Amino acid sequence: MERRVFAEGVPDDRDALEDFIDALREHVPAIERDVAKLRSTPDDRELIGSLFRTLHNIKGDAGLCRVDPAVAIVHPLEAVLARVRSADLRFSASLAEIVLLTIDRLQLAVERLAAGKALAGLRLAPLVDGLEKLAAATPAGVEACIAGVIEAVTGSRPVSGAHIAADTWSGIYDGSRSRAADDLLFFLTLANQFEMRSPRFAGRSMRILRLALETNQMAGDPIDPVQLEAAIYMHDVGMMFLPESVWLRASALTTAEQRIMRGHASYAAGLLARMDGWSPAAEMVAQHHEMPDGKGYPDGLAGTQICAGARVLAIVDAFEAVMLKHVDRGHKRSLLRAVAEVNACDRQFAPEWIEPFNQVIRRAVDSR
Protein backbone atom coordinates (compact mmCIF):
# COMPACT_ATOMS: atom_id res chain seq x y z
CA MET A 1 0.00 0.00 0.00
CA GLU A 2 1.29 3.44 -0.92
CA ARG A 3 2.06 5.75 1.97
CA ARG A 4 -0.44 8.57 2.32
CA VAL A 5 2.15 11.23 1.46
CA PHE A 6 2.56 9.61 -1.96
CA ALA A 7 -1.19 9.53 -2.61
CA GLU A 8 -2.18 13.09 -1.76
CA GLY A 9 -1.67 14.53 -5.25
CA VAL A 10 -0.24 17.86 -6.38
CA PRO A 11 0.89 20.31 -3.65
CA ASP A 12 -1.36 23.35 -3.28
CA ASP A 13 1.41 25.86 -3.93
CA ARG A 14 2.45 25.29 -7.55
CA ASP A 15 4.94 28.17 -7.49
CA ALA A 16 6.72 26.60 -4.52
CA LEU A 17 6.82 23.26 -6.34
CA GLU A 18 8.44 24.90 -9.36
CA ASP A 19 10.96 26.60 -7.06
CA PHE A 20 11.88 23.23 -5.59
CA ILE A 21 12.23 21.66 -9.04
CA ASP A 22 14.59 24.45 -10.08
CA ALA A 23 16.67 23.96 -6.93
CA LEU A 24 16.75 20.19 -7.45
CA ARG A 25 18.05 20.63 -10.99
CA GLU A 26 20.96 22.62 -9.60
CA HIS A 27 21.77 20.00 -6.96
CA VAL A 28 21.63 16.83 -9.10
CA PRO A 29 24.86 17.40 -11.10
CA ALA A 30 26.80 17.85 -7.83
CA ILE A 31 25.39 14.56 -6.52
CA GLU A 32 26.34 12.72 -9.71
CA ARG A 33 29.88 14.14 -9.63
CA ASP A 34 30.40 13.27 -5.96
CA VAL A 35 29.07 9.74 -6.46
CA ALA A 36 31.31 9.25 -9.48
CA LYS A 37 34.38 10.29 -7.54
CA LEU A 38 33.42 8.23 -4.49
CA ARG A 39 33.27 5.09 -6.60
CA SER A 40 37.05 5.35 -6.93
CA THR A 41 37.83 7.01 -3.59
CA PRO A 42 35.15 5.68 -1.19
CA ASP A 43 36.99 6.88 1.91
CA ASP A 44 37.24 10.53 0.86
CA ARG A 45 35.72 12.29 3.88
CA GLU A 46 35.41 15.62 2.07
CA LEU A 47 33.40 14.06 -0.76
CA ILE A 48 31.18 12.17 1.67
CA GLY A 49 30.55 15.39 3.56
CA SER A 50 29.75 17.21 0.32
CA LEU A 51 27.26 14.51 -0.74
CA PHE A 52 25.60 14.56 2.68
CA ARG A 53 25.28 18.35 2.65
CA THR A 54 23.73 18.32 -0.82
CA LEU A 55 21.11 15.79 0.28
CA HIS A 56 20.46 17.81 3.43
CA ASN A 57 19.98 20.93 1.31
CA ILE A 58 17.53 19.13 -0.97
CA LYS A 59 15.51 17.98 2.02
CA GLY A 60 15.58 21.50 3.44
CA ASP A 61 14.42 22.97 0.14
CA ALA A 62 11.62 20.40 -0.05
CA GLY A 63 10.52 21.29 3.48
CA LEU A 64 10.50 25.02 2.78
CA CYS A 65 8.52 24.48 -0.42
CA ARG A 66 6.21 21.99 1.32
CA VAL A 67 6.89 19.23 -1.19
CA ASP A 68 6.21 16.48 1.35
CA PRO A 69 6.85 13.49 -0.98
CA ALA A 70 10.37 14.81 -1.62
CA VAL A 71 11.04 15.13 2.12
CA ALA A 72 9.82 11.55 2.62
CA ILE A 73 12.13 10.24 -0.12
CA VAL A 74 15.29 12.10 0.86
CA HIS A 75 15.08 11.83 4.66
CA PRO A 76 15.98 8.11 4.97
CA LEU A 77 18.73 8.44 2.34
CA GLU A 78 20.18 11.28 4.38
CA ALA A 79 20.12 8.96 7.40
CA VAL A 80 22.09 6.35 5.44
CA LEU A 81 24.69 8.93 4.40
CA ALA A 82 24.92 10.14 8.00
CA ARG A 83 26.14 6.65 8.91
CA VAL A 84 28.67 6.78 6.08
CA ARG A 85 29.84 10.19 7.25
CA SER A 86 30.33 8.87 10.79
CA ALA A 87 32.33 5.91 9.35
CA ASP A 88 29.73 3.43 10.61
CA LEU A 89 29.19 2.32 7.00
CA ARG A 90 31.59 2.41 4.05
CA PHE A 91 30.60 3.92 0.73
CA SER A 92 30.38 1.18 -1.91
CA ALA A 93 29.39 0.66 -5.54
CA SER A 94 26.00 -0.69 -4.50
CA LEU A 95 25.45 2.25 -2.19
CA ALA A 96 26.26 4.53 -5.12
CA GLU A 97 23.50 2.78 -7.08
CA ILE A 98 21.03 3.39 -4.26
CA VAL A 99 21.86 7.10 -4.16
CA LEU A 100 21.44 7.46 -7.92
CA LEU A 101 18.25 5.38 -7.97
CA THR A 102 16.74 7.49 -5.19
CA ILE A 103 17.60 10.77 -6.90
CA ASP A 104 16.21 9.43 -10.17
CA ARG A 105 12.92 8.51 -8.46
CA LEU A 106 12.82 11.89 -6.77
CA GLN A 107 13.15 13.65 -10.11
CA LEU A 108 10.46 11.48 -11.66
CA ALA A 109 8.16 12.12 -8.70
CA VAL A 110 8.40 15.91 -8.85
CA GLU A 111 8.02 15.85 -12.64
CA ARG A 112 4.77 13.93 -12.20
CA LEU A 113 3.57 16.30 -9.51
CA ALA A 114 4.32 19.27 -11.77
CA ALA A 115 2.33 17.60 -14.57
CA GLY A 116 -0.61 16.92 -12.24
CA LYS A 117 -0.09 13.16 -12.40
CA ALA A 118 -0.32 10.57 -9.63
CA LEU A 119 2.80 8.98 -8.16
CA ALA A 120 1.43 5.45 -8.42
CA GLY A 121 3.77 3.11 -10.27
CA LEU A 122 7.00 4.69 -9.09
CA ARG A 123 7.10 2.30 -6.11
CA LEU A 124 8.13 5.07 -3.78
CA ALA A 125 6.79 3.35 -0.67
CA PRO A 126 9.05 0.27 -1.15
CA LEU A 127 11.94 2.63 -1.82
CA VAL A 128 11.42 4.60 1.38
CA ASP A 129 10.76 1.45 3.44
CA GLY A 130 13.95 -0.08 2.05
CA LEU A 131 15.99 3.03 2.76
CA GLU A 132 14.71 3.09 6.34
CA LYS A 133 15.76 -0.54 6.77
CA LEU A 134 19.12 0.25 5.20
CA ALA A 135 19.63 3.12 7.64
CA ALA A 136 19.22 0.63 10.48
CA ALA A 137 21.05 -2.33 8.91
CA THR A 138 24.16 -3.90 10.36
CA PRO A 139 27.32 -3.44 8.25
CA ALA A 140 27.22 -7.14 7.38
CA GLY A 141 23.64 -6.87 6.13
CA VAL A 142 24.01 -3.72 4.04
CA GLU A 143 24.69 -5.35 0.66
CA ALA A 144 21.75 -7.76 0.92
CA CYS A 145 19.52 -4.91 2.03
CA ILE A 146 20.58 -2.75 -0.92
CA ALA A 147 19.97 -5.58 -3.39
CA GLY A 148 16.50 -6.05 -1.93
CA VAL A 149 15.66 -2.37 -2.25
CA ILE A 150 16.80 -2.18 -5.87
CA GLU A 151 14.86 -5.30 -6.81
CA ALA A 152 11.73 -4.10 -4.98
CA VAL A 153 11.80 -0.76 -6.80
CA THR A 154 12.97 -1.73 -10.30
CA GLY A 155 11.89 -5.36 -10.51
CA SER A 156 15.44 -6.39 -11.43
CA ARG A 157 18.49 -7.47 -9.53
CA PRO A 158 21.14 -4.71 -9.32
CA VAL A 159 24.04 -4.48 -11.75
CA SER A 160 26.77 -6.71 -10.39
CA GLY A 161 29.27 -3.94 -9.84
CA ALA A 162 31.93 -6.30 -11.09
CA HIS A 163 33.84 -3.41 -12.54
CA ILE A 164 35.14 -2.54 -9.09
CA ALA A 165 34.98 -5.89 -7.32
CA ALA A 166 38.30 -7.23 -6.10
CA ASP A 167 38.26 -10.38 -8.25
CA THR A 168 38.09 -8.37 -11.48
CA TRP A 169 41.53 -6.87 -11.02
CA SER A 170 43.44 -10.14 -11.34
CA GLY A 171 44.21 -9.60 -15.04
CA ILE A 172 45.76 -6.17 -14.48
CA TYR A 173 49.14 -5.54 -12.89
CA ASP A 174 49.41 -9.06 -11.48
CA GLY A 175 46.30 -8.62 -9.37
CA SER A 176 47.35 -5.32 -7.83
CA ARG A 177 44.09 -3.50 -7.15
CA SER A 178 45.73 -0.33 -5.88
CA ARG A 179 47.62 0.54 -9.05
CA ALA A 180 44.65 -0.22 -11.32
CA ALA A 181 42.36 1.75 -9.03
CA ASP A 182 44.75 4.68 -9.16
CA ASP A 183 44.65 4.55 -12.95
CA LEU A 184 40.85 4.49 -13.00
CA LEU A 185 40.75 7.44 -10.65
CA PHE A 186 43.10 9.28 -13.02
CA PHE A 187 40.83 8.45 -15.98
CA LEU A 188 37.77 9.57 -14.03
CA THR A 189 39.50 12.82 -13.09
CA LEU A 190 40.15 13.51 -16.77
CA ALA A 191 36.52 12.70 -17.62
CA ASN A 192 35.34 15.10 -14.93
CA GLN A 193 37.62 17.82 -16.32
CA PHE A 194 36.06 17.24 -19.73
CA GLU A 195 32.53 17.50 -18.27
CA MET A 196 33.38 20.72 -16.46
CA ARG A 197 34.04 22.47 -19.78
CA SER A 198 30.28 22.76 -20.36
CA PRO A 199 27.16 22.41 -18.15
CA ARG A 200 25.64 20.42 -21.02
CA PHE A 201 27.97 17.52 -20.16
CA ALA A 202 27.25 17.31 -16.41
CA GLY A 203 26.90 13.69 -15.27
CA ARG A 204 27.55 12.41 -18.78
CA SER A 205 30.27 9.87 -17.98
CA MET A 206 28.28 8.14 -15.25
CA ARG A 207 25.14 7.94 -17.40
CA ILE A 208 27.11 6.32 -20.21
CA LEU A 209 28.98 4.04 -17.79
CA ARG A 210 25.81 2.70 -16.17
CA LEU A 211 24.16 2.09 -19.54
CA ALA A 212 27.25 0.38 -21.01
CA LEU A 213 27.76 -1.90 -17.99
CA GLU A 214 24.08 -2.88 -17.92
CA THR A 215 24.12 -3.61 -21.66
CA ASN A 216 27.25 -5.72 -21.22
CA GLN A 217 25.66 -7.53 -18.29
CA MET A 218 22.46 -8.14 -20.27
CA ALA A 219 24.60 -9.90 -22.90
CA GLY A 220 26.38 -12.03 -20.28
CA ASP A 221 29.44 -9.83 -19.61
CA PRO A 222 31.52 -10.79 -22.68
CA ILE A 223 33.51 -7.55 -22.32
CA ASP A 224 35.94 -7.03 -19.44
CA PRO A 225 34.00 -4.47 -17.33
CA VAL A 226 37.18 -2.91 -15.94
CA GLN A 227 38.51 -2.17 -19.41
CA LEU A 228 35.06 -0.96 -20.47
CA GLU A 229 34.93 1.41 -17.51
CA ALA A 230 38.31 2.88 -18.45
CA ALA A 231 37.20 3.29 -22.07
CA ILE A 232 34.01 5.08 -21.02
CA TYR A 233 35.96 7.60 -18.95
CA MET A 234 38.54 8.21 -21.67
CA HIS A 235 36.67 7.98 -24.98
CA ASP A 236 36.11 11.73 -25.37
CA VAL A 237 38.98 13.11 -23.29
CA GLY A 238 40.88 13.69 -26.53
CA MET A 239 38.41 16.49 -27.28
CA MET A 240 40.34 18.66 -24.86
CA PHE A 241 43.31 18.62 -27.26
CA LEU A 242 41.13 20.26 -29.91
CA PRO A 243 40.03 23.90 -30.23
CA GLU A 244 37.09 24.54 -27.89
CA SER A 245 35.43 26.55 -30.64
CA VAL A 246 34.99 23.24 -32.48
CA TRP A 247 33.97 20.65 -29.91
CA LEU A 248 31.88 22.88 -27.63
CA ARG A 249 29.70 24.12 -30.46
CA ALA A 250 26.13 22.81 -30.54
CA SER A 251 25.58 23.81 -34.20
CA ALA A 252 26.72 21.92 -37.31
CA LEU A 253 30.44 21.74 -38.11
CA THR A 254 32.12 22.57 -41.40
CA THR A 255 33.90 19.84 -43.36
CA ALA A 256 37.26 21.10 -42.10
CA GLU A 257 36.05 21.11 -38.50
CA GLN A 258 34.73 17.59 -38.88
CA ARG A 259 38.21 16.47 -39.92
CA ILE A 260 39.62 18.10 -36.78
CA MET A 261 37.01 16.40 -34.60
CA ARG A 262 37.86 13.00 -36.00
CA GLY A 263 41.28 13.17 -34.36
CA HIS A 264 39.96 13.12 -30.79
CA ALA A 265 39.75 9.33 -30.38
CA SER A 266 43.40 8.83 -31.30
CA TYR A 267 44.63 11.20 -28.60
CA ALA A 268 42.94 9.38 -25.73
CA ALA A 269 43.67 5.93 -27.19
CA GLY A 270 47.32 6.87 -27.45
CA LEU A 271 47.45 7.78 -23.78
CA LEU A 272 45.84 4.49 -22.76
CA ALA A 273 48.12 2.48 -25.04
CA ARG A 274 51.18 3.93 -23.31
CA MET A 275 49.98 2.71 -19.89
CA ASP A 276 50.62 -0.89 -18.87
CA GLY A 277 47.51 -3.06 -18.75
CA TRP A 278 45.08 -0.83 -20.66
CA SER A 279 45.54 -1.89 -24.29
CA PRO A 280 41.99 -3.37 -24.53
CA ALA A 281 40.54 -0.05 -23.35
CA ALA A 282 42.77 1.80 -25.83
CA GLU A 283 41.41 -0.35 -28.64
CA MET A 284 37.82 0.42 -27.58
CA VAL A 285 38.49 4.15 -27.54
CA ALA A 286 40.33 4.13 -30.88
CA GLN A 287 37.50 2.25 -32.61
CA HIS A 288 34.36 3.69 -31.04
CA HIS A 289 33.53 5.73 -34.17
CA GLU A 290 34.04 2.81 -36.57
CA MET A 291 30.88 1.35 -38.17
CA PRO A 292 29.91 -2.21 -39.15
CA ASP A 293 29.55 -1.16 -42.81
CA GLY A 294 33.11 0.20 -42.90
CA LYS A 295 32.08 3.86 -43.22
CA GLY A 296 33.34 4.97 -39.82
CA TYR A 297 36.67 6.42 -38.78
CA PRO A 298 39.63 6.58 -38.35
CA ASP A 299 40.50 3.32 -40.13
CA GLY A 300 37.30 2.30 -41.91
CA LEU A 301 37.09 -1.00 -40.01
CA ALA A 302 34.06 -3.21 -40.61
CA GLY A 303 32.12 -5.97 -38.89
CA THR A 304 34.12 -8.09 -36.46
CA GLN A 305 37.26 -6.03 -37.12
CA ILE A 306 35.74 -3.67 -34.54
CA CYS A 307 36.19 -4.92 -30.97
CA ALA A 308 33.08 -5.65 -28.90
CA GLY A 309 33.79 -2.88 -26.39
CA ALA A 310 33.93 -0.27 -29.16
CA ARG A 311 30.64 -1.56 -30.60
CA VAL A 312 28.88 -1.12 -27.26
CA LEU A 313 30.53 2.24 -26.62
CA ALA A 314 29.35 3.47 -30.02
CA ILE A 315 25.72 2.71 -29.16
CA VAL A 316 25.62 4.23 -25.67
CA ASP A 317 27.64 7.27 -26.75
CA ALA A 318 25.23 7.91 -29.63
CA PHE A 319 22.26 7.49 -27.29
CA GLU A 320 23.65 10.13 -24.93
CA ALA A 321 24.30 12.43 -27.90
CA VAL A 322 20.70 12.06 -29.06
CA MET A 323 19.40 12.82 -25.58
CA LEU A 324 21.60 15.94 -25.47
CA LYS A 325 20.40 17.00 -28.92
CA HIS A 326 16.79 16.87 -27.74
CA VAL A 327 17.64 19.09 -24.79
CA ASP A 328 19.50 21.57 -27.03
CA ARG A 329 16.39 21.81 -29.18
CA GLY A 330 14.25 22.63 -26.17
CA HIS A 331 12.62 19.21 -25.89
CA LYS A 332 12.28 17.20 -22.70
CA ARG A 333 14.57 14.20 -22.46
CA SER A 334 12.73 11.15 -23.82
CA LEU A 335 14.17 7.66 -23.51
CA LEU A 336 11.74 6.25 -26.04
CA ARG A 337 12.37 8.97 -28.62
CA ALA A 338 16.12 8.65 -28.24
CA VAL A 339 16.18 4.85 -28.42
CA ALA A 340 13.96 4.95 -31.51
CA GLU A 341 16.45 7.28 -33.20
CA VAL A 342 19.36 5.00 -32.32
CA ASN A 343 17.50 1.93 -33.61
CA ALA A 344 16.76 3.72 -36.88
CA CYS A 345 20.50 3.92 -37.60
CA ASP A 346 20.67 0.20 -38.34
CA ARG A 347 23.87 0.42 -40.40
CA GLN A 348 25.75 2.50 -37.88
CA PHE A 349 25.71 0.05 -34.95
CA ALA A 350 26.45 -3.63 -34.37
CA PRO A 351 23.11 -5.49 -34.59
CA GLU A 352 24.10 -8.09 -31.98
CA TRP A 353 24.38 -5.32 -29.35
CA ILE A 354 21.20 -3.42 -30.24
CA GLU A 355 18.89 -5.97 -28.60
CA PRO A 356 20.71 -6.07 -25.21
CA PHE A 357 20.75 -2.27 -25.31
CA ASN A 358 17.01 -2.19 -26.06
CA GLN A 359 16.32 -4.58 -23.19
CA VAL A 360 18.17 -2.28 -20.78
CA ILE A 361 16.16 0.72 -22.00
CA ARG A 362 12.88 -1.20 -21.75
CA ARG A 363 13.74 -2.15 -18.19
CA ALA A 364 14.47 1.52 -17.41
CA VAL A 365 11.16 2.60 -18.96
CA ASP A 366 9.25 -0.11 -17.08
CA SER A 367 10.82 0.96 -13.80
CA ARG A 368 9.47 4.47 -14.38
Phi and psi in degrees as a GROMACS rama.xvg file:
@    title "Ramachandran Plot"
@    xaxis  label "Phi"
@    yaxis  label "Psi"
@TYPE xy
-69.2011  141.782  GLU-2
-62.9601  151.7  ARG-3
-58.9325  -37.9078  ARG-4
-62.1913  -23.777  VAL-5
-92.4889  1.06269  PHE-6
-119.511  7.04173  ALA-7
-88.2264  -6.40565  GLU-8
86.8786  -161.973  GLY-9
-71.5712  134.619  VAL-10
-58.1384  150.892  PRO-11
-64.4633  -37.6079  ASP-12
-92.9432  95.4593  ASP-13
-68.2412  -34.1583  ARG-14
-63.1872  -40.7259  ASP-15
-65.4684  -38.2254  ALA-16
-61.7524  -44.6095  LEU-17
-63.4897  -37.4685  GLU-18
-61.6176  -42.1761  ASP-19
-65.6456  -41.4132  PHE-20
-61.1478  -42.0366  ILE-21
-61.934  -42.3926  ASP-22
-65.7486  -40.0112  ALA-23
-62.3043  -41.005  LEU-24
-60.3455  -32.3703  ARG-25
-75.2089  -30.8336  GLU-26
-81.0924  -32.8487  HIS-27
-59.8986  -44.8114  VAL-28
-58.0056  -35.513  PRO-29
-65.9037  -39.8202  ALA-30
-62.3743  -46.945  ILE-31
-62.2531  -39.5567  GLU-32
-66.4555  -44.542  ARG-33
-63.6674  -42.0418  ASP-34
-63.4409  -42.3387  VAL-35
-59.6194  -44.4706  ALA-36
-69.0967  -37.8968  LYS-37
-68.6547  -22.1524  LEU-38
-60.0981  -35.4438  ARG-39
-95.2249  -26.5185  SER-40
-129.106  70.0984  THR-41
-65.8773  -13.0859  PRO-42
-102.109  11.6231  ASP-43
-73.1162  104.618  ASP-44
-65.8607  -33.3434  ARG-45
-66.0203  -42.4336  GLU-46
-66.0463  -41.8481  LEU-47
-61.3325  -42.8993  ILE-48
-63.6375  -39.5006  GLY-49
-63.5931  -44.4474  SER-50
-62.8683  -43.4998  LEU-51
-61.6205  -44.3425  PHE-52
-64.1851  -37.7998  ARG-53
-64.2277  -43.8536  THR-54
-62.7936  -41.0963  LEU-55
-62.3141  -39.7653  HIS-56
-66.5025  -38.9439  ASN-57
-62.5398  -44.5928  ILE-58
-63.5675  -40.319  LYS-59
-62.9319  -42.8321  GLY-60
-61.9444  -42.1308  ASP-61
-63.1071  -38.9724  ALA-62
-65.7382  -44.3228  GLY-63
-62.9413  -36.3522  LEU-64
-89.175  0.00822377  CYS-65
58.2366  40.8953  ARG-66
-96.4372  80.5856  VAL-67
-59.6816  -38.8301  ASP-68
-59.1632  -35.9821  PRO-69
-67.2396  -40.4846  ALA-70
-60.0653  -44.5234  VAL-71
-63.1538  -34.3855  ALA-72
-75.429  -44.247  ILE-73
-79.5494  -31.968  VAL-74
-55.4598  -50.4283  HIS-75
-68.8948  -29.4592  PRO-76
-66.5119  -38.9783  LEU-77
-60.7005  -38.0605  GLU-78
-64.5583  -37.9883  ALA-79
-63.8649  -46.2916  VAL-80
-67.5124  -27.0396  LEU-81
-63.3606  -37.0538  ALA-82
-68.9369  -36.0417  ARG-83
-66.1561  -41.7013  VAL-84
-64.1002  -33.7739  ARG-85
-85.3958  4.68126  SER-86
69.3303  17.3406  ALA-87
-77.9948  -29.8897  ASP-88
-126.618  154.589  LEU-89
-104.898  137.289  ARG-90
-65.9331  135.719  PHE-91
-137.619  172.052  SER-92
-61.6638  -40.6727  ALA-93
-69.1793  -34.5726  SER-94
-67.5876  -35.2922  LEU-95
-59.8565  -40.9443  ALA-96
-63.3788  -38.9658  GLU-97
-64.0979  -42.9975  ILE-98
-60.9238  -47.7594  VAL-99
-67.0483  -39.4604  LEU-100
-62.1231  -43.1987  LEU-101
-64.6653  -43.2509  THR-102
-66.6729  -37.2476  ILE-103
-61.867  -45.4135  ASP-104
-65.7987  -35.2697  ARG-105
-63.1717  -45.0972  LEU-106
-62.2962  -43.8941  GLN-107
-61.8647  -39.6872  LEU-108
-64.1384  -46.5494  ALA-109
-71.4528  -30.7314  VAL-110
-63.3405  -41.3147  GLU-111
-66.3086  -41.4007  ARG-112
-60.9925  -42.571  LEU-113
-64.6143  -30.3253  ALA-114
-88.2179  1.50565  ALA-115
75.0687  23.1329  GLY-116
-102.412  156.172  LYS-117
-74.3733  159.217  ALA-118
-92.252  -0.634646  LEU-119
-58.5006  139.669  ALA-120
100.308  -17.9705  GLY-121
-82.3383  -11.0337  LEU-122
55.0299  49.0417  ARG-123
-73.9205  -35.4136  LEU-124
-61.8358  -48.0616  ALA-125
-60.7089  -33.9906  PRO-126
-63.7503  -49.7367  LEU-127
-65.834  -43.3247  VAL-128
-58.462  -43.2064  ASP-129
-66.228  -39.3882  GLY-130
-65.3832  -37.9717  LEU-131
-64.6575  -39.7682  GLU-132
-66.4554  -39.4624  LYS-133
-62.9981  -38.3182  LEU-134
-64.5002  -21.9192  ALA-135
-107.723  1.3389  ALA-136
-72.2148  152.111  ALA-137
-73.4487  154.279  THR-138
-53.5823  -36.0158  PRO-139
-70.2135  -24.7292  ALA-140
-98.6593  2.68661  GLY-141
-63.909  -47.9019  VAL-142
-62.6886  -43.2271  GLU-143
-64.4851  -38.101  ALA-144
-64.3473  -44.06  CYS-145
-62.743  -44.851  ILE-146
-59.4912  -39.3961  ALA-147
-65.2048  -40.5215  GLY-148
-64.0109  -47.5282  VAL-149
-62.2863  -42.6764  ILE-150
-67.2551  -38.5575  GLU-151
-64.6805  -33.5615  ALA-152
-87.0518  -42.6373  VAL-153
-99.4061  -18.8997  THR-154
84.2713  2.76169  GLY-155
-131.437  151.608  SER-156
-67.2261  149.67  ARG-157
-67.4019  155.894  PRO-158
-56.3835  139.918  VAL-159
-58.7745  -28.3796  SER-160
73.2087  20.0485  GLY-161
-62.6518  -19.5362  ALA-162
-68.5128  -11.2727  HIS-163
-128.447  6.0201  ILE-164
-73.5888  150.51  ALA-165
-60.322  -35.6655  ALA-166
-75.0038  -5.53783  ASP-167
-87.6634  -6.75226  THR-168
-92.5418  -1.06009  TRP-169
-65.2486  -24.6593  SER-170
-86.9676  0.573207  GLY-171
-121.237  126.953  ILE-172
54.7216  42.333  TYR-173
54.4607  40.4319  ASP-174
80.3169  9.43665  GLY-175
-81.5493  103.424  SER-176
-66.3085  -36.6779  ARG-177
-64.4153  -42.3844  SER-178
-69.4039  -42.8727  ARG-179
-64.2342  -40.2424  ALA-180
-63.7612  -38.7494  ALA-181
-62.2597  -40.5826  ASP-182
-63.1422  -45.6207  ASP-183
-62.1909  -38.1425  LEU-184
-63.9218  -39.5446  LEU-185
-62.0405  -44.41  PHE-186
-63.6346  -41.7729  PHE-187
-64.1358  -38.6826  LEU-188
-60.9191  -42.5213  THR-189
-63.9384  -41.2185  LEU-190
-62.4711  -40.5425  ALA-191
-65.6098  -37.2621  ASN-192
-63.004  -39.679  GLN-193
-62.1278  -46.2688  PHE-194
-63.0256  -33.8658  GLU-195
-69.5042  -13.042  MET-196
-69.3306  -19.7022  ARG-197
-154.349  136.007  SER-198
-63.6911  -18.2017  PRO-199
-64.781  -24.3691  ARG-200
-95.6757  0.684313  PHE-201
-56.5117  126.906  ALA-202
77.3188  4.59497  GLY-203
-61.3682  -47.3682  ARG-204
-60.9108  -42.1911  SER-205
-71.5187  -33.6789  MET-206
-64.0356  -44.9808  ARG-207
-66.5464  -40.5138  ILE-208
-60.7049  -48.424  LEU-209
-61.5944  -42.5175  ARG-210
-67.4705  -41.0609  LEU-211
-65.9172  -44.5366  ALA-212
-66.0184  -38.4546  LEU-213
-68.9818  -37.1879  GLU-214
-65.3151  -43.0809  THR-215
-61.9271  -42.9608  ASN-216
-65.0331  -39.6124  GLN-217
-60.2817  -31.2782  MET-218
-88.6757  0.716043  ALA-219
96.9398  19.2839  GLY-220
56.9211  50.0844  ASP-221
-72.7866  -18.2748  PRO-222
-100.857  136.732  ILE-223
-59.3904  113.792  ASP-224
-65.0593  -26.7179  PRO-225
-67.1597  -47.4012  VAL-226
-64.923  -36.7664  GLN-227
-65.36  -40.293  LEU-228
-61.2561  -44.8245  GLU-229
-61.5433  -41.8513  ALA-230
-64.8593  -38.3491  ALA-231
-61.2007  -47.2763  ILE-232
-61.5035  -37.0387  TYR-233
-98.351  -11.1586  MET-234
-62.4932  -27.938  HIS-235
-115.078  6.17412  ASP-236
-61.023  -29.8211  VAL-237
-60.7617  -17.7729  GLY-238
-57.3068  -32.6127  MET-239
-70.057  -9.53675  MET-240
-89.185  -2.76973  PHE-241
-103.804  162.252  LEU-242
-60.3756  130.733  PRO-243
-62.313  -26.6963  GLU-244
-63.5982  -18.3375  SER-245
-92.1139  -56.9583  VAL-246
-84.2911  -13.1558  TRP-247
-93.6191  -1.52757  LEU-248
-79.6606  134.796  ARG-249
-86.6231  -19.2597  ALA-250
-84.1546  174.053  SER-251
-64.9886  147.818  ALA-252
-95.9265  153.936  LEU-253
-75.2581  168.903  THR-254
-59.4053  -41.3071  THR-255
-65.3654  -40.608  ALA-256
-68.4386  -34.3052  GLU-257
-62.3358  -38.8938  GLN-258
-63.5422  -39.5654  ARG-259
-62.9187  -46.0295  ILE-260
-59.5372  -35.0351  MET-261
-66.9785  -9.27771  ARG-262
-84.6694  -9.21446  GLY-263
-66.1286  -36.5645  HIS-264
-64.9121  -35.7648  ALA-265
-66.7748  -34.5874  SER-266
-62.9703  -50.9465  TYR-267
-68.8475  -39.3083  ALA-268
-62.2735  -38.0756  ALA-269
-63.1443  -38.7122  GLY-270
-64.2874  -46.3283  LEU-271
-63.4702  -39.6843  LEU-272
-65.0207  -24.2022  ALA-273
-85.4092  -2.75342  ARG-274
-107.93  129.636  MET-275
-57.7629  132.216  ASP-276
92.8328  -3.99109  GLY-277
-116.719  22.1458  TRP-278
-64.39  -36.1667  SER-279
-62.2197  -41.1254  PRO-280
-64.6933  -39.1986  ALA-281
-60.471  -41.258  ALA-282
-63.6889  -41.4977  GLU-283
-60.2005  -45.6152  MET-284
-65.3741  -44.6361  VAL-285
-62.5846  -30.7585  ALA-286
-104.941  4.19131  GLN-287
-73.4944  -4.24757  HIS-288
-110.165  9.14908  HIS-289
-75.3274  158.752  GLU-290
-129.159  148.685  MET-291
-56.2681  -28.9818  PRO-292
-86.3177  3.81072  ASP-293
83.4167  7.8877  GLY-294
-99.6637  12.7475  LYS-295
-89.8016  -164.479  GLY-296
-143.333  159.571  TYR-297
-92.3538  -13.8966  PRO-298
-111.69  1.95501  ASP-299
63.6218  33.8158  GLY-300
-67.1664  158.073  LEU-301
-138.937  153.484  ALA-302
52.2781  -129.197  GLY-303
-75.5716  -3.05922  THR-304
-65.4513  -21.9707  GLN-305
-90.0885  127.683  ILE-306
-67.245  155.893  CYS-307
-60.5222  -39.9658  ALA-308
-61.4382  -40.0154  GLY-309
-66.9385  -35.2652  ALA-310
-65.8018  -40.6976  ARG-311
-69.5626  -44.6032  VAL-312
-58.8995  -38.3676  LEU-313
-60.8286  -40.7161  ALA-314
-69.0356  -50.8992  ILE-315
-70.532  -32.4584  VAL-316
-67.2364  -40.8679  ASP-317
-66.1908  -38.6688  ALA-318
-60.9722  -45.3121  PHE-319
-63.4029  -38.8352  GLU-320
-64.7113  -38.4191  ALA-321
-66.593  -42.4242  VAL-322
-60.6671  -41.57  MET-323
-67.1606  -37.3678  LEU-324
-61.7967  -40.5641  LYS-325
-63.0226  -40.004  HIS-326
-66.1438  -42.6076  VAL-327
-60.5654  -29.5426  ASP-328
-89.0199  5.80044  ARG-329
85.9526  12.0879  GLY-330
-98.1399  150.042  HIS-331
-67.4223  144.322  LYS-332
-56.1091  131.906  ARG-333
-134.149  114.29  SER-334
-60.2902  -45.7158  LEU-335
-65.9917  -41.4684  LEU-336
-65.809  -40.5525  ARG-337
-69.1858  -41.8698  ALA-338
-68.9311  -32.6491  VAL-339
-64.381  -38.541  ALA-340
-67.5197  -40.0538  GLU-341
-65.2666  -42.492  VAL-342
-65.9547  -27.5941  ASN-343
-69.4261  -22.2198  ALA-344
-88.5275  62.8747  CYS-345
-68.2966  -18.8322  ASP-346
-94.0743  -8.53988  ARG-347
-89.101  -23.8857  GLN-348
-124.954  154.864  PHE-349
-67.6602  120.506  ALA-350
-61.654  -31.4083  PRO-351
-69.3051  -15.3139  GLU-352
-102.278  -12.52  TRP-353
-65.5743  -41.6376  ILE-354
-66.9999  -46.2541  GLU-355
-58.3783  -39.2961  PRO-356
-61.3135  -46.2298  PHE-357
-61.0779  -38.2226  ASN-358
-63.7084  -39.9385  GLN-359
-63.9458  -42.5297  VAL-360
-65.9466  -41.7335  ILE-361
-61.0266  -40.184  ARG-362
-63.6983  -38.9305  ARG-363
-65.4854  -41.9071  ALA-364
-65.4315  -42.4354  VAL-365
-62.4047  -36.8946  ASP-366
-68.5128  -19.1486  SER-367
